């Protein structure tokens, strides 16, 4: 892992170069922010994988608990 410029609509785009930023903690899917469909039906609209909700929620909870633990240790 390291510093990486990100594209798209991530809020991290606003301040990644000034502050450490985590990105990609949301559920998985495809065609992000694309709700259009071509006339021939070739373009698939945005979707999310329901099966990714719980693992990503656990990842976020673990990250928050880790940060809280570190903050308590420093106090």
HELIX and SHEET records of a PDB file:
HELIX    1   1 UNK A   11  UNK A   14  5                                   4    
HELIX    2   2 UNK A   52  UNK A   74  1                                  23    
SHEET    1   A 2 UNK A  29  UNK A  30  0                                        
SHEET    2   A 2 UNK A  47  UNK A  48 -1                                        
END                                                                             
